Amino acid sequence: MESIGRIAEAEYASMGRRMRLLILCDYIKKEKLSVIGTQQEMTSEIGAVPIFEFLRRKRKEGIRLGCLSGTVVIIPLDTEEKILGMLEKKKCEGKLIPIGDTGYGRLQVKGKQTHVVSAVTELFEQGEINALVGTKSLLGEGWDAPCINSLILATYVGSFMLSNQMRGRTIRTDRNDPGKTGNIWHLACIFPQKEGKKKDADFSGDYETLARRFDTFLGVSWESPVIESGIGRLGIPEFNTREEMEKINEKMLARASDREGLRRRWADAMKEIRGEMEVQQTEDIRDSGAAAGYLFVHALGLEILSMILAVLSFMGRVFLQAGSLSSSGLSIVLWAVTLLASAGIARYGVRLFQFSTPERRMRRIGQAVADALAELGELEDPEHCRVEVESADGILISVWLKGGTMRDKTVFAACMEEIWGIIDNPRYLLMRKSAGRRGKEFYAAPEIFGKQKERAYTFERQIRRAMGSFQVVYTRTPEGRKTLLRARTRSFVNKNQSVLKGRKVAKGKYE
C-alpha cells in the first residue's frame, strides 16, 4: 500500500494534471466502505476500496481519485452534474450519495453497467478523475481508455494472457496525445531475510512470479538499445538488505519520471531494427555453463549408430566362422547380411539424414508443433507461418515462427519453450519407446495440447509423422506417474536446462 502511494505521488509530481493513473487489483473489499471518511485504522488488505481510502487519506493536492468496480463506484462530488448528465443521455437514472465530508460520493445507477463504465471513463479521460482504482475483472480486459499513461498492477495474476491484457490498457496509442509514453508498475513483497539467516533477502513468492511475468513481456532494455524480454533488461542489481532495496526503488522512481528519456530509448532501439520486426524466442547459455560444456544428445542418431554397429559385429562373427562353412553356405549368409544391411539403410537412411544435425531435428520438431497448432485452429494466420532455425557455432540453436500474427509467434514460442524446458508435472509426456525397452527420450507435451485427450493425440500424430515412434503418456495414472518420475531423472532436457536462460528478442527482417 505504501508503494502504491509513493508511485501515485511520484507520477503526479512528474506528469501533473496530465497524469492518468490506473490501479488494478483482484478484489473490491466492499465491506471496507464503512471505513471511508473515518479515523478507523486501515488493515493491510489489497482491494479497490482500501486502496482508494489509503490514497484519499494522503490528501495529495491535485490527485483526484475514483473507484470503479462491478458493485462500487466512487467519484468526486463536484462531478455530479456532469456524470448525471451523461447518464441521462443514456436513459439511466442515477444519484450521487456523499460519503461523509470526504468530497467524494458513491454513485448508484438504475441501468446497464456498461453505461456507468462509459460515463466514468469519460470523466477519467477529461481529467475530472486522474487516479482510478478498479478491479481486473471489470477493467483488466475489454475496457478501452487510451489516455492511460501509468498502470499499477496490484494483482496476484501470474499468467501471460491475463497479465498481457492488463498491460494492454497502458501501451495503446492515444490519438489525442501522439507522443504518449506509459509506465507499468509491477509490485512485489520481499521478505527482509531468509529463514535462519541474518543476510540474504528471500525472493520466493512475489518476486518469483514477477520474474516469470517478465519472461514473456517485451520491452526496451536499460543495458543496451535492444527490445527483449526477461527481468534482466531492467538492470536490477543484486540486493540483500532493506536499505539496498530502497535505493533500487528510488532508482526506479527516478527512471519513471524521465519520460523523455524513455521515449528516446525506445526510438534508439527501434533504429537498430532494420525492416519488418520479428520476435524470436532464444535460449542463451550462461558463461559458467558454456565453460563446463553443453551437450545436445542425439538419441535417434545414437540408436541408428547402435544398429549399424550391431550389423558390423554380426558380419565380423560370420567371417570368423567362415572357415567352418562351405562356399555355398557362406554365400547364402553373406547375401542375407547384405539384404539385412540394405533394409536397415532403406528404413533408417533417410531419417538419419533428416536428424543428422541438431538444427534439422529442431526444425522437424518445430514444424510438427506448428502443424498441430494449425490443425487445432490455434494459429490465426497459418498460411503465412513457417518455422525458422539458426545455429551459432553449432552450440546455440534458435527456433522461431516467421510470419503470422504476434499471437501466433507467442503461442509457438511458448510451446517450444515447454518442450525443451524442465519436465516438472505436465499432464501429458511425449516419449520415444524402442521395441522391448522402456522409454529413452522424454519431453513435456505443451499445455495447449494437454487440455484434452483428443488434442494430445493430434500432437502425437504430428510428432510421429515428423519424428518416428513417439507416443503421448497420460501422467495422471499410477503407471503414468512412474513414467513421469523416470522422465524427470533421465531426460536430457532436465540436465541441460540448468545452463539455459530463455528470453525473447525483437530483430529486424534482415538481421
C-alpha positions in Angstrom: 0.0 0.0 0.0 2.9 2.4 0.8 4.4 1.6 -2.6 1.1 2.4 -4.4 1.1 5.8 -2.5 4.7 6.6 -3.4 4.1 5.7 -7.0 1.0 7.8 -7.3 2.7 10.8 -5.7 5.8 10.4 -7.9 3.8 10.1 -11.1 1.8 13.2 -10.3 4.9 15.1 -9.5 6.2 14.2 -12.9 3.1 14.5 -15.0 0.9 16.9 -13.1 -2.6 17.2 -14.5 -1.7 15.1 -17.5 -1.4 12.0 -15.2 -3.9 9.3 -16.0 -3.1 6.6 -13.4 -5.0 3.2 -13.3 -4.6 0.9 -10.3 -5.8 -2.7 -10.9 -6.4 -5.2 -8.1 -8.1 -8.5 -7.7 -10.9 -7.7 -5.2 -13.3 -4.9 -4.3 -13.4 -5.4 -0.5 -16.8 -3.9 -0.3 -17.0 -4.4 3.4 -14.4 -1.7 3.9 -16.8 1.0 2.7 -17.7 1.9 6.3 -14.1 2.8 6.9 -14.1 5.6 4.3 -14.1 9.1 5.9 -13.4 7.8 9.4 -10.4 7.7 11.7 -10.6 3.9 11.9 -7.3 2.2 11.4 -6.8 0.6 8.0 -5.8 -3.0 7.7 -3.3 -4.1 5.0 -5.8 -5.6 2.6 -5.3 -5.1 -1.1 -8.7 -4.2 -2.7 -10.3 -1.4 -4.7 -12.0 0.2 -1.6 -9.0 0.1 0.8 -6.6 1.4 -1.9 -9.0 4.3 -2.7 -9.3 5.2 1.0 -5.5 4.8 1.6 -4.8 7.3 -1.2 -7.6 9.6 -0.1 -6.1 9.9 3.4 -2.8 11.1 1.9 -4.7 14.2 0.7 -2.2 14.8 -2.1 -3.3 18.1 -3.7 -4.1 17.7 -7.4 -4.8 13.9 -7.3 -8.5 13.3 -8.0 -9.5 9.8 -7.2 -12.1 7.5 -8.5 -13.1 3.9 -7.8 -14.8 1.8 -10.5 -15.8 -1.8 -10.0 -18.9 -4.0 -10.6 -20.7 -3.0 -7.4 -18.9 0.0 -6.0 -18.4 3.3 -7.9 -17.0 6.3 -6.1 -16.3 9.7 -7.8 -15.7 13.3 -6.7 -18.8 15.2 -5.6 -18.0 18.2 -7.9 -18.6 15.9 -10.9 -22.2 15.2 -10.0 -23.7 17.5 -12.7 -21.5 16.1 -15.4 -22.0 12.4 -14.6 -25.8 12.6 -14.1 -26.0 14.5 -17.5 -24.0 11.7 -19.2 -26.3 9.0 -17.7 -29.4 10.9 -18.6 -28.4 10.8 -22.3 -28.1 7.1 -21.9 -31.6 6.9 -20.3 -30.2 5.9 -16.9 -31.3 7.2 -13.6 -28.5 7.9 -11.1 -27.7 9.7 -7.8 -24.5 10.6 -6.1 -24.6 9.9 -2.3 -22.0 11.8 -0.3 -19.6 9.8 1.9 -19.1 12.0 5.0 -17.1 15.1 4.4 -14.6 13.4 2.1 -15.6 15.3 -1.0 -16.5 12.0 -2.7 -19.7 10.2 -3.2 -20.9 6.7 -4.1 -22.7 6.6 -7.4 -25.9 4.5 -7.6 -27.5 3.9 -11.0 -30.6 2.2 -12.4 -29.5 1.0 -15.8 -26.8 -1.0 -17.6 -23.4 -1.3 -16.0 -21.8 -0.6 -19.4 -23.3 2.9 -19.3 -21.8 3.5 -15.9 -18.4 2.4 -17.0 -18.6 4.5 -20.1 -19.6 7.6 -18.1 -16.8 7.2 -15.5 -14.3 6.5 -18.3 -15.3 9.8 -19.9 -14.6 11.6 -16.6 -11.3 9.9 -16.5 -10.3 11.0 -20.0 -11.4 14.6 -19.3 -9.2 14.7 -16.2 -12.0 15.0 -13.7 -10.5 11.8 -12.3 -6.8 11.3 -12.8 -6.2 8.3 -10.5 -8.7 5.5 -11.0 -8.8 2.3 -8.8 -10.6 -0.7 -10.3 -10.7 -4.5 -10.5 -9.1 -6.6 -13.1 -12.4 -8.4 -13.8 -14.0 -5.2 -15.0 -11.2 -3.1 -16.3 -8.4 -5.7 -16.9 -9.7 -6.7 -20.3 -12.0 -5.3 -22.9 -12.1 -1.9 -21.4 -10.7 0.9 -23.6 -9.1 4.1 -22.3 -6.2 5.1 -24.5 -5.4 8.1 -22.2 -3.8 5.8 -19.5 -0.2 6.7 -19.1 0.6 4.9 -15.8 -0.6 1.5 -14.6 0.0 -0.1 -11.2 -0.7 -3.9 -11.2 -1.7 -4.6 -7.5 -2.7 -8.1 -8.5 -1.6 -11.7 -7.9 -2.2 -12.7 -11.5 0.8 -14.5 -13.0 -0.5 -15.9 -16.3 0.8 -14.5 -19.5 -2.6 -14.0 -21.1 -4.3 -12.1 -18.2 -1.1 -10.1 -17.4 -0.7 -9.0 -21.0 -4.3 -8.0 -21.3 -4.0 -5.8 -18.2 -0.7 -4.2 -19.6 -2.6 -3.6 -22.8 -4.6 -0.8 -21.0 -1.4 1.3 -20.9 0.5 0.5 -24.1 -2.2 1.6 -26.5 -1.6 4.8 -28.6 -3.7 7.9 -27.9 -4.7 9.9 -31.0 -5.1 12.9 -28.6 -1.5 12.5 -27.4 0.7 11.2 -30.2 3.9 11.4 -28.0 2.3 9.4 -25.2 4.6 7.3 -23.0 3.4 4.7 -20.4 4.8 3.4 -17.2 3.8 -0.1 -16.0 4.4 -0.8 -12.3 4.7 -4.4 -11.0 4.6 -4.8 -7.2 6.4 -7.4 -5.2 6.7 -8.0 -1.5 10.1 -9.3 -0.5 11.0 -10.7 2.9 14.0 -9.0 4.6 15.9 -12.2 5.0 15.7 -16.0 4.5 14.6 -18.1 7.4 17.5 -18.8 9.8 19.8 -16.2 8.1 20.7 -12.6 9.1 21.6 -11.8 5.5 20.2 -12.6 2.0 16.7 -11.5 1.1 14.1 -14.1 0.5 12.8 -13.8 -3.1 10.4 -16.6 -3.0 6.7 -15.8 -3.7 6.0 -12.4 -5.3 9.4 -11.9 -6.9 9.4 -15.3 -8.5 6.0 -14.5 -10.0 7.3 -11.2 -11.2 10.3 -12.8 -12.9 8.0 -15.3 -14.7 5.9 -12.4 -15.9 8.9 -10.7 -17.4 10.0 -13.8 -19.2 7.1 -13.2 -21.6 6.9 -9.4 -21.8 8.9 -7.5 -24.4 10.3 -4.1 -23.5 13.3 -1.8 -24.0 16.4 -2.8 -22.2 18.2 -0.3 -19.8 21.5 -2.0 -20.6 21.6 -1.6 -24.4 19.3 -0.4 -27.3 17.6 -3.8 -27.6 13.9 -4.8 -27.3 13.8 -8.1 -25.3 12.0 -10.0 -22.6 13.3 -11.0 -19.1 13.6 -9.1 -15.9 17.3 -8.7 -16.6 16.5 -5.9 -19.1 15.7 -3.6 -16.1 19.2 -3.9 -14.9 18.2 -4.5 -11.2 21.4 -5.1 -9.2 21.6 -7.7 -6.5 20.5 -6.7 -3.1 20.3 -8.3 0.3 19.1 -5.6 2.7 16.1 -3.3 3.0 18.4 -0.3 2.5 19.7 -1.7 -0.8 16.2 -2.4 -1.9 15.1 1.2 -1.1 17.9 2.5 -3.2 16.6 0.4 -6.1 13.1 1.7 -5.6 14.3 5.3 -5.7 16.2 4.5 -8.9 13.0 3.1 -10.5 11.0 6.2 -9.4 13.7 8.4 -10.9 13.7 6.4 -14.2 9.9 6.6 -14.4 9.9 10.4 -14.1 12.2 10.7 -17.1 9.5 10.3 -19.8 11.6 11.9 -22.5 14.5 9.5 -21.8 12.1 6.6 -22.1 10.8 7.8 -25.4 14.4 8.3 -26.6 15.5 4.8 -25.5 12.6 3.2 -27.5 13.5 5.3 -30.5 17.1 4.2 -30.3 16.1 0.6 -30.0 13.8 0.8 -33.0 16.6 2.3 -35.1 18.6 -0.9 -34.5 15.7 -3.0 -36.1 16.0 -3.0 -39.9 13.0 -4.0 -42.0 9.9 -5.7 -40.7 10.2 -6.6 -37.0 10.2 -10.2 -35.9 10.2 -11.6 -32.4 12.5 -14.5 -31.7 12.4 -16.8 -28.6 16.1 -17.5 -27.8 17.9 -19.7 -25.3 21.2 -18.3 -24.0 23.9 -20.3 -22.3 25.4 -18.6 -19.3 29.2 -18.3 -19.2 29.6 -20.8 -16.4 27.5 -23.3 -18.3 29.4 -22.8 -21.6 32.7 -23.2 -19.8 31.6 -26.6 -18.5 30.4 -27.7 -21.9 27.0 -28.1 -23.5 25.8 -31.4 -24.9 22.9 -31.9 -27.3 22.1 -35.6 -27.0 21.1 -37.0 -30.4 19.1 -40.0 -29.1 17.8 -41.2 -32.5 21.2 -40.9 -34.1 22.8 -43.0 -31.4 20.1 -45.6 -31.9 20.9 -45.8 -35.6 24.6 -45.9 -34.9 24.0 -48.8 -32.5 22.1 -50.7 -35.2 25.0 -50.2 -37.7 27.5 -51.4 -35.1 25.3 -54.5 -34.4 25.3 -55.4 -38.1 29.0 -55.0 -38.4 29.5 -57.1 -35.3 27.3 -59.8 -36.8 29.3 -59.7 -40.1 32.5 -60.0 -38.1 31.3 -63.1 -36.4 30.3 -64.6 -39.7 33.7 -64.1 -41.2 35.3 -65.6 -38.1 33.2 -68.7 -38.7 33.7 -68.7 -42.4 36.3 -71.4 -42.2 33.7 -73.9 -41.0 31.2 -73.1 -43.8 31.1 -74.4 -47.3 31.4 -71.9 -50.2 27.7 -72.0 -50.9 26.7 -71.7 -47.2 29.0 -68.7 -46.8 27.5 -67.1 -50.0 23.9 -67.5 -48.6 24.9 -66.0 -45.2 26.6 -63.0 -46.9 23.6 -62.4 -49.1 21.4 -62.5 -46.0 23.6 -60.0 -44.2 23.7 -57.7 -47.3 19.9 -57.8 -47.5 19.6 -57.0 -43.8 22.0 -54.1 -44.1 20.2 -52.8 -47.2 16.8 -53.0 -45.4 18.3 -51.1 -42.4 19.7 -48.4 -44.7 16.5 -48.1 -46.7 14.5 -47.8 -43.5 16.7 -45.5 -41.4 18.9 -43.8 -44.0 16.5 -41.0 -44.8 15.8 -40.4 -41.2 19.5 -40.4 -40.3 19.9 -37.6 -42.9 16.9 -35.8 -41.5 18.2 -35.9 -38.0 21.9 -35.7 -38.7 22.3 -32.3 -37.1 20.6 -30.8 -34.1 19.3 -27.9 -36.3 17.4 -30.4 -38.6 16.0 -32.1 -35.5 14.9 -28.8 -34.1 13.3 -27.8 -37.4 11.3 -31.0 -37.6 10.0 -30.8 -34.0 9.1 -27.1 -34.6 7.3 -28.0 -37.8 5.3 -30.7 -36.0 4.3 -28.2 -33.3 3.3 -25.6 -35.9 1.3 -28.2 -37.9 -0.5 -29.4 -34.7 -1.3 -25.8 -33.7 -2.7 -25.1 -37.2 -4.8 -28.3 -37.2 -6.4 -27.4 -33.8 -7.1 -23.8 -35.0 -4.7 -22.2 -32.6 -2.9 -20.2 -35.3 -4.6 -17.1 -36.6 -2.7 -16.9 -39.9 -1.3 -20.4 -40.5 -0.9 -19.9 -44.3 1.9 -17.4 -43.8 3.7 -19.1 -40.9 6.9 -21.0 -41.4 9.4 -22.4 -38.9 12.9 -20.9 -39.0 16.0 -22.3 -37.3 19.5 -21.0 -37.0 22.6 -22.1 -35.1 25.5 -20.2 -33.6 28.7 -22.2 -33.9 26.7 -25.4 -33.6 26.1 -24.8 -29.9 23.2 -22.3 -29.5 20.2 -23.2 -31.6 17.3 -20.8 -32.0 13.8 -21.7 -33.4 11.0 -19.3 -34.1 7.9 -18.8 -36.2 8.3 -16.4 -39.1 5.2 -14.7 -40.4 1.7 -14.9 -38.9 0.4 -12.7 -36.1 2.2 -11.8 -32.8 -0.2 -14.2 -31.0 0.9 -17.0 -33.4 4.6 -16.3 -32.7 4.0 -16.2 -28.9 2.0 -19.4 -28.8 4.6 -21.2 -30.9 7.5 -19.9 -28.7 5.6 -20.9 -25.6 5.1 -24.5 -26.9 8.8 -24.9 -27.9 9.9 -23.5 -24.5 7.7 -26.1 -22.8 9.0 -29.0 -24.9 12.7 -28.0 -24.3 12.0 -26.9 -20.7 12.3 -28.8 -17.5 9.9 -31.7 -17.1 8.1 -30.9 -13.9 4.4 -32.1 -13.7 2.9 -32.0 -17.3 -0.5 -33.6 -17.9 1.0 -35.5 -20.9 4.5 -36.6 -21.6 6.0 -37.2 -25.1 8.0 -40.4 -25.0 10.0 -42.3 -27.6 9.9 -46.0 -26.9 12.1 -48.6 -28.5 10.9 -52.2 -29.2 11.2 -54.3 -26.0 12.6 -51.3 -24.0 11.5 -48.6 -21.7 11.2 -45.1 -22.9 14.6 -43.5 -23.7 13.7 -40.0 -24.7 11.2 -37.7 -22.9 9.7 -34.2 -23.4 6.8 -32.4 -21.8 3.8 -32.0 -24.0 2.9 -28.3 -24.2 -0.1 -27.3 -22.0 -2.1 -26.1 -25.0 -2.1 -29.8 -26.3 -2.7 -31.3 -22.8 -6.1 -29.8 -22.1 -8.0 -32.7 -23.7 -7.1 -36.2 -24.8 -8.1 -35.5 -28.4 -5.7 -32.5 -28.6 -2.9 -34.6 -27.1 -3.4 -37.3 -29.8 -3.4 -34.7 -32.5 0.0 -33.5 -31.2 1.2 -37.1 -31.0 0.2 -37.8 -34.6 2.1 -34.8 -36.0 5.2 -35.7 -33.9 5.1 -39.3 -35.1 4.9 -38.1 -38.7 7.9 -35.9 -38.2 10.0 -37.8 -35.6 9.0 -41.5 -35.7 7.9 -43.8 -32.9 6.8 -41.3 -30.2 3.7 -41.5 -28.1 2.0 -39.4 -25.5 1.6 -40.7 -22.0 -1.1 -39.5 -19.6 0.7 -38.8 -16.3 -2.4 -38.8 -14.0 -2.5 -42.6 -13.6 -0.2 -44.8 -11.4 1.6 -46.1 -14.5 1.9 -42.6 -16.0 3.3 -41.4 -12.7 6.1 -43.9 -12.8 6.9 -42.8 -16.3 7.0 -39.2 -15.2 9.4 -39.9 -12.4 11.6 -41.8 -14.8 11.5 -38.8 -17.2 12.5 -36.4 -14.5 15.7 -38.3 -13.8 16.6 -39.5 -17.2 15.6 -36.7 -19.6 18.5 -34.7 -21.0 16.4 -31.5 -21.2 16.2 -31.5 -17.4 20.0 -31.8 -17.3 20.6 -29.1 -19.9 18.1 -26.6 -18.6 20.3 -25.7 -15.8 22.7 -23.9 -18.2 20.0 -22.2 -20.3 18.3 -18.8 -19.9 15.3 -18.1 -22.2 14.3 -14.6 -23.4 12.6 -13.1 -26.4 14.4 -10.6 -28.6 13.0 -8.3 -31.3 15.0 -8.3 -34.5 14.8 -6.8 -38.0 13.8 -8.7 -41.1 17.4 -8.6 -42.4 19.2 -9.4 -39.1 
